[in-house]
Amino acid sequence: MRILNNNSFIATILNKRWFQHVSYWVLFVLFFAFAWGTHDDNYIKTISVELINLPVKIALVYVVIYYLFPRFLYQGKIWLFIALFLSAILIASVLQRITDNLIIVDTFFPEWTKEPTLNIVQLIRGAVNISSVLAIPMTVKLMEYLSNIQQREQALAKDKLEAELSFLKNQVQPHFLFNTLNSLYSLILKRSDQSLEVVLKLSDLLRYMLYETNAAQVQLHKELESIKSYLELEKIRYGSRVELSLNIWGEQRGQTIAPMLILPFLENSFKHSTRGFNGHAWITIEIGIKENDFILKVENSVPEEIIESPTASGIGLQNVKRRLNLMYPNNHDLKIESSADSHQVVLKLKLKEQV
């Protein structure tokens, strides 16, 4: 059991298992020797009695905590553990009664009358007496076991969370790449000179995705740069058909954010505003940073011809909602509102400081 969490000499000694065990038995003998010795102030006699009875008590403790606990109690074999536990106490009580009659009564208490070794009353009294030695070791061992279970559950929950987040993030990236490649394909078919610029922008984004987004958090300014690159790609794709407004305000001073968190909202704004339209669409994006408060507002037009509800979301938006719940529990607020001619998303969350 770890008592002190530092590397000092005293901590090293106190954390040694052998030191803890020896200390327990020394304190146990001294405590009961003092408790019984107050009767006649003969502490040497009571220490001697405790030392004679000590081997049986040591055997009982180690059988219980190092054999019965791991083999039966920790395995869920409760009734078998109880039966063996009571049997161990009974055997220890019998051994102590033998020691009492053969050594202790004759040597230290000759005036006492010897009771039969298997006297029921004496066995029960001896069992209750000898059980006291188990109180602290059993409590400590159970606390260690429960602590280890809690640590394992926390580790499993963390691993599960990281795996789920990785899965969700990896779903967002192919979704974005699929949309961008579609745009590039259409430009190539039109033999547009802008296809080369798209390839360069896409190269920058892929570099960011491959080398920057593997961490749970990325620098905010890098995430915003990737957003700007994405918007440049969409401006090339739609040209004058979409009126795009971007406003970024606030001070960026080392904050971090989950990677690929903003992109799905922007993707959906283009999808909602351009699906089935023949006229002119508009998208307004505002990103604000005030200390560690991050605010994203995305509003876009909705064509009259659209039949599907504008609140419908694709894979990317569903994933980002799940990631927000996992990575920013109780630290984010997401509102999605729609009207007859517009669709608005407002996201507020608490940023983390770069360590």
Buried (B, 14 or more C-beta within 10 A) or exposed (E): EEEEEEEEEEBEEBBEEEEBBEEBBEEBBBEBBEEBBEEEEBBEBBBBBBEBBBEBBBBBBEBBBEEBBEEBBBEEBEEBBEEBBEEBBBBBBBBBBEBBBEEBBEEBEEEEEEBEBEEEEBBEBBBEBBBEBBEEBBEBBBEEBEEEEEEEEEEEEEEEEEEEBEEBBBBBBEBBBEBBEEBBEEBEEEEBEBBEBBEEBBEBBBEBBEEBBEEBBBBBBBBBBBBEBBBBBBBBBBEEEBEBEBEEEBEEEEBBBBBBBBBBBBBBBBBBBBBEBEEEBBBBBBBBBEEEEBBBBBBBBBBEEBEEEBEEBEBBBEBBBBBBEBBBEEEBEBEBEBEEEBBBBBBBBBBBEEE
